[in-house]
Structures are given as structure tokens and as C-alpha cells.
């Protein structure tokens, strides 16, 4: 598992983030405080406080380089 801090502070960023990660078969979780939601769920993401940074957990051991390349715009 790999953990990153990301920022999703606009509607367009949330939409493009979800579109980017749905291309992968890995599980992705977003963690904000005590809340853990599926990162592929747009409705779940909007239930979080998007004014703060959010932890992204990528549940994969290999092949995360391509994911990290797509997520460079979101990483804090």
C-alpha cells in the first residue's frame, strides 16, 4: 500500500481525479480524519472536507508508477 497527500479543492479536479483512477483495477481509499471512502466514488468525495489535504491510499504492491504519473497535479 502506498499513501499520498492530495488536494481536490475544485469540482473539476474531483471529476478529472475520479476519471483518472477508474482506469486502474487497484483499490483506492481517501482518508480524511476518521472517514474512509472509496476514491472512485464522486458522491463519497463530495462528502469530505475538500478545503484540506486528503490522504490517498493506493492498495497495490506493483504498477503504481503509472498511477503516480497521472496524479502529479493532485499531489501536495
PyMOL commands that set and color helices and strands:
alter all, ss='L'
color gray80, all
select helices_A, chain A and resi 11-21+42-46+64-70
alter helices_A, ss='H'
color red, helices_A
select strands_A, chain A and resi 2-6+27-32+35-38+54-59
alter strands_A, ss='S'
color yellow, strands_A
deselect
rebuild
show_as cartoon
